[in-house]
Amino acid sequence: PPAEKSEKIAELHKNIRPYVPEEFQSNPIYAAPSKEQGEDAKAAKQARREHRAAMAVAAKATLNRRGRDAENAGHPVQKKSRK
């Protein structure tokens, strides 16, 4: 079988294996990740979390900036009365 990503191996062992019937739990697919694979998976997850946090901060800053620019730019539009 092809080599799997460290994250996938860790996920299969931790999240999926408990729900697999006893007779299939010994399958190599559900084997515990090696120490190196576990560290790689943890580092990838942490990097992804940090990236998401940075993107959320950037999105919030952009949203706030858009609101200020809209208030300062343009002229106030007066409502037209309906007849």
N, CA, C and O atoms as a GROMACS GRO file, in nm:
protein
  332
    1PRO      N    1   0.082  -0.120   0.000
    1PRO     CA    2   0.000   0.000   0.000
    1PRO      C    3   0.086   0.126   0.000
    1PRO      O    4   0.197   0.124   0.053
    2PRO      N    5   0.036   0.234  -0.058
    2PRO     CA    6   0.113   0.359  -0.061
    2PRO      C    7   0.129   0.417   0.078
    2PRO      O    8   0.047   0.395   0.167
    3ALA      N    9   0.236   0.491   0.096
    3ALA     CA   10   0.261   0.556   0.225
    3ALA      C   11   0.156   0.664   0.247
    3ALA      O   12   0.122   0.739   0.155
    4GLU      N   13   0.104   0.671   0.368
    4GLU     CA   14   0.001   0.769   0.398
    4GLU      C   15   0.061   0.887   0.474
    4GLU      O   16   0.169   0.877   0.532
    5LYS      N   17  -0.009   0.995   0.471
    5LYS     CA   18   0.035   1.114   0.543
    5LYS      C   19   0.029   1.090   0.693
    5LYS      O   20  -0.055   1.013   0.741
    6SER      N   21   0.116   1.155   0.763
    6SER     CA   22   0.122   1.140   0.909
    6SER      C   23  -0.009   1.179   0.975
    6SER      O   24  -0.054   1.115   1.069
    7GLU      N   25  -0.070   1.286   0.924
    7GLU     CA   26  -0.195   1.333   0.983
    7GLU      C   27  -0.305   1.228   0.968
    7GLU      O   28  -0.383   1.204   1.061
    8LYS      N   29  -0.310   1.166   0.852
    8LYS     CA   30  -0.413   1.066   0.825
    8LYS      C   31  -0.394   0.944   0.914
    8LYS      O   32  -0.492   0.889   0.966
    9ILE      N   33  -0.271   0.900   0.931
    9ILE     CA   34  -0.242   0.784   1.016
    9ILE      C   35  -0.286   0.813   1.159
    9ILE      O   36  -0.350   0.729   1.222
   10ALA      N   37  -0.250   0.929   1.210
   10ALA     CA   38  -0.287   0.966   1.347
   10ALA      C   39  -0.439   0.975   1.361
   10ALA      O   40  -0.495   0.932   1.462
   11GLU      N   41  -0.505   1.032   1.261
   11GLU     CA   42  -0.651   1.045   1.266
   11GLU      C   43  -0.719   0.909   1.265
   11GLU      O   44  -0.812   0.885   1.342
   12LEU      N   45  -0.673   0.820   1.178
   12LEU     CA   46  -0.733   0.686   1.172
   12LEU      C   47  -0.719   0.613   1.304
   12LEU      O   48  -0.813   0.548   1.350
   13HIS      N   49  -0.603   0.625   1.366
   13HIS     CA   50  -0.581   0.554   1.492
   13HIS      C   51  -0.662   0.615   1.606
   13HIS      O   52  -0.724   0.543   1.684
   14LYS      N   53  -0.662   0.746   1.614
   14LYS     CA   54  -0.726   0.812   1.729
   14LYS      C   55  -0.878   0.822   1.715
   14LYS      O   56  -0.950   0.794   1.811
   15ASN      N   57  -0.927   0.861   1.598
   15ASN     CA   58  -1.069   0.891   1.582
   15ASN      C   59  -1.153   0.779   1.523
   15ASN      O   60  -1.270   0.765   1.557
   16ILE      N   61  -1.095   0.699   1.435
   16ILE     CA   62  -1.173   0.598   1.363
   16ILE      C   63  -1.163   0.461   1.428
   16ILE      O   64  -1.264   0.390   1.438
   17ARG      N   65  -1.045   0.422   1.471
   17ARG     CA   66  -1.022   0.288   1.524
   17ARG      C   67  -1.117   0.249   1.637
   17ARG      O   68  -1.160   0.134   1.640
   18PRO      N   69  -1.152   0.338   1.729
   18PRO     CA   70  -1.244   0.298   1.836
   18PRO      C   71  -1.380   0.248   1.786
   18PRO      O   72  -1.448   0.173   1.856
   19TYR      N   73  -1.420   0.288   1.667
   19TYR     CA   74  -1.550   0.249   1.612
   19TYR      C   75  -1.542   0.130   1.517
   19TYR      O   76  -1.644   0.083   1.467
   20VAL      N   77  -1.422   0.081   1.492
   20VAL     CA   78  -1.402  -0.033   1.403
   20VAL      C   79  -1.424  -0.160   1.485
   20VAL      O   80  -1.380  -0.168   1.599
   21PRO      N   81  -1.493  -0.260   1.428
   21PRO     CA   82  -1.513  -0.386   1.500
   21PRO      C   83  -1.380  -0.448   1.543
   21PRO      O   84  -1.278  -0.432   1.476
   22GLU      N   85  -1.382  -0.519   1.655
   22GLU     CA   86  -1.262  -0.580   1.713
   22GLU      C   87  -1.182  -0.660   1.612
   22GLU      O   88  -1.059  -0.653   1.610
   23GLU      N   89  -1.250  -0.736   1.528
   23GLU     CA   90  -1.178  -0.825   1.435
   23GLU      C   91  -1.096  -0.750   1.332
   23GLU      O   92  -1.002  -0.806   1.275
   24PHE      N   93  -1.129  -0.623   1.307
   24PHE     CA   94  -1.056  -0.545   1.207
   24PHE      C   95  -0.958  -0.445   1.268
   24PHE      O   96  -0.882  -0.382   1.194
   25GLN      N   97  -0.959  -0.427   1.398
   25GLN     CA   98  -0.872  -0.328   1.461
   25GLN      C   99  -0.724  -0.361   1.447
   25GLN      O  100  -0.640  -0.272   1.459
   26SER      N  101  -0.691  -0.487   1.423
   26SER     CA  102  -0.550  -0.524   1.408
   26SER      C  103  -0.498  -0.494   1.268
   26SER      O  104  -0.379  -0.513   1.241
   27ASN      N  105  -0.583  -0.447   1.180
   27ASN     CA  106  -0.544  -0.412   1.044
   27ASN      C  107  -0.438  -0.302   1.050
   27ASN      O  108  -0.451  -0.208   1.129
   28PRO      N  109  -0.332  -0.313   0.968
   28PRO     CA  110  -0.224  -0.211   0.971
   28PRO      C  111  -0.273  -0.068   0.942
   28PRO      O  112  -0.205   0.028   0.978
   29ILE      N  113  -0.387  -0.055   0.879
   29ILE     CA  114  -0.440   0.079   0.851
   29ILE      C  115  -0.464   0.155   0.981
   29ILE      O  116  -0.447   0.277   0.987
   30TYR      N  117  -0.505   0.083   1.086
   30TYR     CA  118  -0.541   0.147   1.213
   30TYR      C  119  -0.428   0.144   1.315
   30TYR      O  120  -0.449   0.175   1.432
   31ALA      N  121  -0.308   0.108   1.272
   31ALA     CA  122  -0.194   0.100   1.364
   31ALA      C  123  -0.159   0.238   1.418
   31ALA      O  124  -0.183   0.340   1.354
   32ALA      N  125  -0.103   0.239   1.538
   32ALA     CA  126  -0.063   0.365   1.600
   32ALA      C  127   0.050   0.430   1.519
   32ALA      O  128   0.136   0.359   1.468
   33PRO      N  129   0.049   0.561   1.507
   33PRO     CA  130   0.157   0.628   1.434
   33PRO      C  131   0.288   0.619   1.511
   33PRO      O  132   0.290   0.610   1.634
   34SER      N  133   0.397   0.620   1.437
   34SER     CA  134   0.528   0.622   1.503
   34SER      C  135   0.544   0.757   1.572
   34SER      O  136   0.467   0.850   1.548
   35LYS      N  137   0.644   0.767   1.657
   35LYS     CA  138   0.666   0.892   1.730
   35LYS      C  139   0.690   1.008   1.632
   35LYS      O  140   0.639   1.118   1.650
   36GLU      N  141   0.769   0.980   1.528
   36GLU     CA  142   0.799   1.084   1.428
   36GLU      C  143   0.672   1.126   1.354
   36GLU      O  144   0.649   1.244   1.331
   37GLN      N  145   0.589   1.028   1.316
   37GLN     CA  146   0.464   1.060   1.246
   37GLN      C  147   0.371   1.140   1.336
   37GLN      O  148   0.304   1.233   1.290
   38GLY      N  149   0.366   1.105   1.463
   38GLY     CA  150   0.283   1.179   1.558
   38GLY      C  151   0.327   1.323   1.572
   38GLY      O  152   0.244   1.414   1.577
   39GLU      N  153   0.459   1.344   1.578
   39GLU     CA  154   0.511   1.480   1.588
   39GLU      C  155   0.484   1.559   1.461
   39GLU      O  156   0.451   1.678   1.467
   40ASP      N  157   0.499   1.493   1.345
   40ASP     CA  158   0.470   1.561   1.218
   40ASP      C  159   0.324   1.603   1.211
   40ASP      O  160   0.292   1.714   1.169
   41ALA      N  161   0.235   1.513   1.251
   41ALA     CA  162   0.092   1.543   1.248
   41ALA      C  163   0.059   1.659   1.341
   41ALA      O  164  -0.019   1.748   1.307
   42LYS      N  165   0.120   1.657   1.459
   42LYS     CA  166   0.094   1.764   1.557
   42LYS      C  167   0.145   1.899   1.505
   42LYS      O  168   0.078   2.001   1.520
   43ALA      N  169   0.264   1.898   1.443
   43ALA     CA  170   0.321   2.022   1.389
   43ALA      C  171   0.234   2.077   1.276
   43ALA      O  172   0.211   2.198   1.267
   44ALA      N  173   0.186   1.988   1.189
   44ALA     CA  174   0.101   2.032   1.078
   44ALA      C  175  -0.029   2.091   1.130
   44ALA      O  176  -0.076   2.193   1.080
   45LYS      N  177  -0.087   2.026   1.229
   45LYS     CA  178  -0.213   2.075   1.287
   45LYS      C  179  -0.193   2.212   1.352
   45LYS      O  180  -0.277   2.301   1.338
   46GLN      N  181  -0.082   2.229   1.424
   46GLN     CA  182  -0.053   2.356   1.490
   46GLN      C  183  -0.029   2.467   1.387
   46GLN      O  184  -0.076   2.579   1.405
   47ALA      N  185   0.044   2.435   1.280
   47ALA     CA  186   0.070   2.534   1.176
   47ALA      C  187  -0.061   2.577   1.110
   47ALA      O  188  -0.081   2.695   1.080
   48ARG      N  189  -0.149   2.480   1.086
   48ARG     CA  190  -0.278   2.511   1.025
   48ARG      C  191  -0.361   2.600   1.118
   48ARG      O  192  -0.427   2.693   1.072
   49ARG      N  193  -0.358   2.571   1.246
   49ARG     CA  194  -0.433   2.650   1.345
   49ARG      C  195  -0.381   2.794   1.348
   49ARG      O  196  -0.459   2.889   1.350
   50GLU      N  197  -0.248   2.811   1.348
   50GLU     CA  198  -0.189   2.945   1.349
   50GLU      C  199  -0.224   3.022   1.222
   50GLU      O  200  -0.252   3.142   1.226
   51HIS      N  201  -0.222   2.952   1.108
   51HIS     CA  202  -0.254   3.016   0.981
   51HIS      C  203  -0.399   3.063   0.981
   51HIS      O  204  -0.430   3.174   0.937
   52ARG      N  205  -0.489   2.977   1.030
   52ARG     CA  206  -0.630   3.014   1.037
   52ARG      C  207  -0.651   3.137   1.126
   52ARG      O  208  -0.730   3.226   1.093
   53ALA      N  209  -0.581   3.141   1.239
   53ALA     CA  210  -0.594   3.254   1.331
   53ALA      C  211  -0.545   3.382   1.264
   53ALA      O  212  -0.608   3.487   1.277
   54ALA      N  213  -0.433   3.374   1.192
   54ALA     CA  214  -0.380   3.491   1.122
   54ALA      C  215  -0.477   3.538   1.014
   54ALA      O  216  -0.496   3.658   0.995
   55MET      N  217  -0.538   3.444   0.943
   55MET     CA  218  -0.633   3.480   0.838
   55MET      C  219  -0.758   3.544   0.898
   55MET      O  220  -0.816   3.635   0.838
   56ALA      N  221  -0.801   3.498   1.014
   56ALA     CA  222  -0.918   3.556   1.080
   56ALA      C  223  -0.890   3.700   1.122
   56ALA      O  224  -0.976   3.787   1.107
   57VAL      N  225  -0.771   3.725   1.173
   57VAL     CA  226  -0.733   3.861   1.213
   57VAL      C  227  -0.730   3.951   1.090
   57VAL      O  228  -0.779   4.064   1.095
   58ALA      N  229  -0.672   3.902   0.981
   58ALA     CA  230  -0.665   3.981   0.858
   58ALA      C  231  -0.804   4.010   0.803
   58ALA      O  232  -0.832   4.120   0.758
   59ALA      N  233  -0.891   3.910   0.807
   59ALA     CA  234  -1.028   3.929   0.757
   59ALA      C  235  -1.103   4.032   0.841
   59ALA      O  236  -1.176   4.115   0.788
   60LYS      N  237  -1.085   4.025   0.971
   60LYS     CA  238  -1.153   4.120   1.059
   60LYS      C  239  -1.102   4.262   1.034
   60LYS      O  240  -1.180   4.357   1.032
   61ALA      N  241  -0.971   4.276   1.015
   61ALA     CA  242  -0.914   4.408   0.987
   61ALA      C  243  -0.968   4.463   0.856
   61ALA      O  244  -1.000   4.582   0.846
   62THR      N  245  -0.978   4.378   0.756
   62THR     CA  246  -1.031   4.420   0.627
   62THR      C  247  -1.177   4.463   0.640
   62THR      O  248  -1.218   4.565   0.585
   63LEU      N  249  -1.254   4.384   0.714
   63LEU     CA  250  -1.394   4.416   0.733
   63LEU      C  251  -1.410   4.550   0.805
   63LEU      O  252  -1.494   4.631   0.766
   64ASN      N  253  -1.331   4.573   0.908
   64ASN     CA  254  -1.337   4.700   0.981
   64ASN      C  255  -1.296   4.816   0.892
   64ASN      O  256  -1.357   4.923   0.896
   65ARG      N  257  -1.193   4.795   0.811
   65ARG     CA  258  -1.145   4.900   0.722
   65ARG      C  259  -1.251   4.934   0.617
   65ARG      O  260  -1.270   5.050   0.583
   66ARG      N  261  -1.320   4.834   0.566
   66ARG     CA  262  -1.425   4.859   0.467
   66ARG      C  263  -1.536   4.944   0.526
   66ARG      O  264  -1.588   5.034   0.460
   67GLY      N  265  -1.571   4.916   0.649
   67GLY     CA  266  -1.677   4.994   0.713
   67GLY      C  267  -1.638   5.139   0.729
   67GLY      O  268  -1.720   5.228   0.706
   68ARG      N  269  -1.514   5.166   0.768
   68ARG     CA  270  -1.466   5.304   0.784
   68ARG      C  271  -1.460   5.374   0.650
   68ARG      O  272  -1.500   5.490   0.638
   69ASP      N  273  -1.409   5.305   0.548
   69ASP     CA  274  -1.397   5.366   0.416
   69ASP      C  275  -1.534   5.402   0.360
   69ASP      O  276  -1.549   5.505   0.294
   70ALA      N  277  -1.632   5.319   0.385
   70ALA     CA  278  -1.766   5.345   0.333
   70ALA      C  279  -1.826   5.469   0.400
   70ALA      O  280  -1.897   5.545   0.336
   71GLU      N  281  -1.797   5.488   0.529
   71GLU     CA  282  -1.850   5.604   0.600
   71GLU      C  283  -1.785   5.733   0.551
   71GLU      O  284  -1.852   5.835   0.536
   72ASN      N  285  -1.654   5.729   0.527
   72ASN     CA  286  -1.581   5.849   0.488
   72ASN      C  287  -1.597   5.882   0.341
   72ASN      O  288  -1.602   5.999   0.303
   73ALA      N  289  -1.605   5.782   0.259
   73ALA     CA  290  -1.614   5.804   0.115
   73ALA      C  291  -1.761   5.819   0.075
   73ALA      O  292  -1.851   5.770   0.143
   74GLY      N  293  -1.782   5.885  -0.035
   74GLY     CA  294  -1.918   5.900  -0.084
   74GLY      C  295  -1.993   6.008  -0.010
   74GLY      O  296  -1.953   6.052   0.097
   75HIS      N  297  -2.100   6.048  -0.069
   75HIS     CA  298  -2.181   6.153  -0.010
   75HIS      C  299  -2.307   6.091   0.046
   75HIS      O  300  -2.356   5.990  -0.004
   76PRO      N  301  -2.359   6.152   0.150
   76PRO     CA  302  -2.482   6.096   0.205
   76PRO      C  303  -2.595   6.106   0.103
   76PRO      O  304  -2.611   6.209   0.038
   77VAL      N  305  -2.670   6.002   0.092
   77VAL     CA  306  -2.780   5.999  -0.003
   77VAL      C  307  -2.908   6.030   0.074
   77VAL      O  308  -2.940   5.965   0.174
   78GLN      N  309  -2.980   6.129   0.024
   78GLN     CA  310  -3.104   6.164   0.091
   78GLN      C  311  -3.216   6.076   0.037
   78GLN      O  312  -3.220   6.042  -0.081
   79LYS      N  313  -3.305   6.041   0.127
   79LYS     CA  314  -3.417   5.958   0.086
   79LYS      C  315  -3.514   6.040   0.003
   79LYS      O  316  -3.539   6.157   0.030
   80LYS      N  317  -3.566   5.974  -0.097
   80LYS     CA  318  -3.668   6.039  -0.178
   80LYS      C  319  -3.804   6.003  -0.119
   80LYS      O  320  -3.829   5.889  -0.082
   81SER      N  321  -3.888   6.101  -0.111
   81SER     CA  322  -4.021   6.074  -0.055
   81SER      C  323  -4.107   6.005  -0.160
   81SER      O  324  -4.097   6.033  -0.279
   82ARG      N  325  -4.189   5.915  -0.113
   82ARG     CA  326  -4.279   5.844  -0.204
   82ARG      C  327  -4.407   5.925  -0.221
   82ARG      O  328  -4.455   5.990  -0.128
   83LYS      N  329  -4.457   5.920  -0.338
   83LYS     CA  330  -4.582   5.993  -0.363
   83LYS      C  331  -4.692   5.899  -0.399
   83LYS      O  332  -4.804   5.942  -0.424
   0.00000   0.00000   0.00000
